[in-house]
Amino acid sequence: MPKVAIRFAESALTDLEAIRAWYAKQGEPGVGERLLGEIVASIEVLADHPDMGRIVPEFEQPSLRELIRRPFRIVYRRDAMHVRIVRVWRSERLLEVPHEDSP
């Protein structure tokens, strides 16, 4: 199977920046940078294994999947050629997925 392209929704980029900023505000910028690196490494694996995430239980749609990278949920939409990262949230938060027309 060929690699799929990975794209990020604006909501996911905002989530990643919020994670970095929160740890910086707590006086732990190194922890935030380490976590972001681990999150990105988890996402990169999806290029070769786009179906490795479980179906998001709240929605039960086969194209909406998630990786659990404690304490975060990496939520993505999957189609034949792309993985689109839509949210990166703390796992205890309720999930909100942006509409398809978001960039």
C-alpha positions in Angstrom: 0.0 0.0 0.0 1.4 3.4 -0.9 1.9 6.1 1.7 -1.0 8.5 2.2 -0.6 12.2 2.6 -0.9 13.7 6.0 -2.7 17.1 6.4 -3.5 19.2 9.4 -6.8 21.1 9.9 -6.4 24.5 11.4 -8.1 23.2 14.6 -5.3 20.6 15.0 -2.6 23.2 14.5 -4.3 25.4 17.1 -4.5 22.4 19.5 -0.8 21.7 19.1 0.1 25.4 19.7 -2.1 25.4 22.8 -0.3 22.4 24.2 3.1 24.0 23.6 1.9 27.3 25.2 0.3 25.6 28.2 3.5 23.8 29.2 5.6 27.0 28.6 3.2 28.9 30.9 3.7 26.2 33.5 7.5 26.8 33.3 8.0 23.5 31.5 8.7 24.4 27.9 10.9 21.3 27.5 8.1 19.0 28.5 5.8 20.7 25.9 8.3 20.4 23.2 9.0 16.7 24.0 5.3 15.9 24.0 4.8 17.7 20.6 7.7 15.6 19.2 6.0 12.4 20.4 2.7 13.5 19.0 4.2 14.3 15.6 6.1 11.0 15.6 2.8 9.1 16.3 1.1 11.0 13.4 3.9 10.3 11.0 3.3 6.5 11.4 -0.1 7.1 9.9 1.4 7.7 6.4 2.2 4.0 6.3 -0.5 2.7 8.5 -3.6 5.0 8.2 -6.0 2.5 9.6 -4.1 1.8 12.8 -6.2 4.1 14.9 -9.5 3.0 16.4 -12.8 4.3 15.2 -13.8 7.2 17.4 -16.5 5.7 19.7 -18.6 8.8 20.1 -19.3 8.9 16.3 -18.8 5.3 15.1 -17.8 6.5 11.6 -15.2 4.3 9.9 -13.5 7.3 8.4 -13.1 9.1 11.8 -10.3 7.5 13.8 -8.1 8.3 16.7 -4.7 7.4 18.2 -4.4 7.5 21.9 -1.1 9.1 22.9 -1.7 9.6 26.6 -2.8 12.0 27.7 -3.9 13.1 24.2 -6.3 11.9 21.6 -5.1 12.4 18.0 -8.3 12.5 16.0 -8.1 12.1 12.2 -10.3 11.6 9.1 -9.2 8.9 6.7 -9.9 8.6 3.0 -8.2 6.6 0.3 -5.4 9.1 -0.3 -5.2 11.3 2.9 -5.1 11.4 6.6 -6.4 14.7 7.9 -5.5 15.4 11.6 -8.6 17.3 13.0 -8.0 17.5 16.8 -5.3 16.8 19.3 -7.0 17.0 22.7 -6.5 15.8 26.2 -8.2 12.5 26.5 -10.7 13.6 29.2 -12.2 16.4 27.0 -15.3 15.8 25.0 -14.7 15.6 21.3 -15.7 18.3 18.9 -14.9 17.7 15.2 -14.7 20.7 12.8 -16.9 20.6 9.7 -15.4 19.1 6.5 -15.2 22.5 4.8 -12.4 23.6 7.1 -9.0 23.9 5.4 
